[in-house]
Amino acid sequence: MSEARQAWEEHYGAHERVWSGRVNIRLAELVEPMAPGRALDLGCGEGADAMWLAEHGWQVTAVDISQTALDRAAADAAARNLADRIDFQCHDLAQSFPSGAFDLVSAQFLHSTVPMDRARLLRRAADAVAPGGILLVVDHGAAPPWGIGAGSSTPRVPDRTTSGGIVESR
Ligand SMILES: C[S@@+](CC[C@H](N)C(=O)[O-])C[C@H]1O[C@@H](n2cnc3c(N)ncnc32)[C@H](O)[C@@H]1O
């Protein structure tokens, strides 16, 4: 097991529930007016954003490095009758990436306590955006004290326009 996977498994395993269960506010603000399509949630944790997207008509691929978090998310999704709208996949995004093209690629606080090459990961995320789709990256303004790899809220991705952490694919 990689150091990153072990760290996140320990983190989720140490608590019955880690996150609030509420959707991230910037995601909700941006996506509410959009027509639903295919969404990719990177570092989905316990699945609050993925379930909110599914409830708003999106077909979601939700990815995390922690199987514990994904199992929790999948159980909640099943309880909310959303299982057929969310494909939960376990990836260490530094090693593998889900296939497909997405109208929305969302990375909400995709930070880690273990160093990771975020620039490379976000370039890969931008490549997964379908024509006309968007990449939404929301971060802490500076690296949180518990994490490494947080940075600017605006990803620097070549050949795309950026504004406030949103990258639009044209
Ligand atoms: C700070 S949490 C954010 C969770 C969720 N997006 C939210 O906003 O509540 C970061 C998440 O990224 C996941 N993560 C960290 N490194 C990862 C990696 N290399 N590949 C996939 N997921 C990763 C962690 O397991 C964790 O669930």
The ligand as an SDF file (V2000), in Angstrom:
LIG
                    3D

 27 29  0  0  0  0  0  0  0  0999 V2000
   -9.3890   17.4590    2.1440 C   0  0  0  0  0  0  0  0  0  0  0  0
  -10.2310   16.0370    1.5900 S   0  0  0  0  0  0  0  0  0  0  0  0
  -11.5730   16.7380    0.6320 C   0  0  0  0  0  0  0  0  0  0  0  0
  -12.7290   15.7980    0.4730 C   0  0  0  0  0  0  0  0  0  0  0  0
  -13.9220   16.3870   -0.3140 C   0  0  0  0  0  0  0  0  0  0  0  0
  -13.5550   16.7480   -1.6630 N   0  0  0  0  0  0  0  0  0  0  0  0
  -14.5040   17.5580    0.4060 C   0  0  0  0  0  0  0  0  0  0  0  0
  -14.4100   18.6880   -0.0750 O   0  0  0  0  0  0  0  0  0  0  0  0
  -15.0600   17.3490    1.5040 O   0  0  0  0  0  0  0  0  0  0  0  0
   -9.1270   15.4130    0.3490 C   0  0  0  0  0  0  0  0  0  0  0  0
   -9.6020   14.1080   -0.2660 C   0  0  0  0  0  0  0  0  0  0  0  0
   -8.7110   13.7600   -1.3190 O   0  0  0  0  0  0  0  0  0  0  0  0
   -8.4140   12.3770   -1.2440 C   0  0  0  0  0  0  0  0  0  0  0  0
   -7.0780   12.1900   -1.8340 N   0  0  0  0  0  0  0  0  0  0  0  0
   -5.9030   12.6330   -1.3500 C   0  0  0  0  0  0  0  0  0  0  0  0
   -4.8920   12.2470   -2.1440 N   0  0  0  0  0  0  0  0  0  0  0  0
   -5.4540   11.5510   -3.1720 C   0  0  0  0  0  0  0  0  0  0  0  0
   -4.9420   10.8830   -4.3060 C   0  0  0  0  0  0  0  0  0  0  0  0
   -3.6220   10.8500   -4.5600 N   0  0  0  0  0  0  0  0  0  0  0  0
   -5.7930   10.2640   -5.1440 N   0  0  0  0  0  0  0  0  0  0  0  0
   -7.1420   10.2740   -4.8940 C   0  0  0  0  0  0  0  0  0  0  0  0
   -7.6840   10.8940   -3.8300 N   0  0  0  0  0  0  0  0  0  0  0  0
   -6.8610   11.5180   -2.9800 C   0  0  0  0  0  0  0  0  0  0  0  0
   -8.4670   12.0620    0.2530 C   0  0  0  0  0  0  0  0  0  0  0  0
   -8.6950   10.6970    0.5230 O   0  0  0  0  0  0  0  0  0  0  0  0
   -9.6150   12.9620    0.7100 C   0  0  0  0  0  0  0  0  0  0  0  0
  -10.8470   12.2740    0.6580 O   0  0  0  0  0  0  0  0  0  0  0  0
  1  2  1  0
  2  3  1  0
  2 10  1  0
  3  4  1  0
  4  5  1  0
  5  6  1  0
  5  7  1  0
  7  8  2  0
  7  9  1  0
 10 11  1  0
 11 12  1  0
 11 26  1  0
 12 13  1  0
 13 14  1  0
 13 24  1  0
 14 15  1  0
 14 23  1  0
 15 16  2  0
 16 17  1  0
 17 18  1  0
 17 23  2  0
 18 19  1  0
 18 20  2  0
 20 21  1  0
 21 22  2  0
 22 23  1  0
 24 25  1  0
 24 26  1  0
 26 27  1  0
M  CHG  2   2   1   9  -1
M  END
$$$$
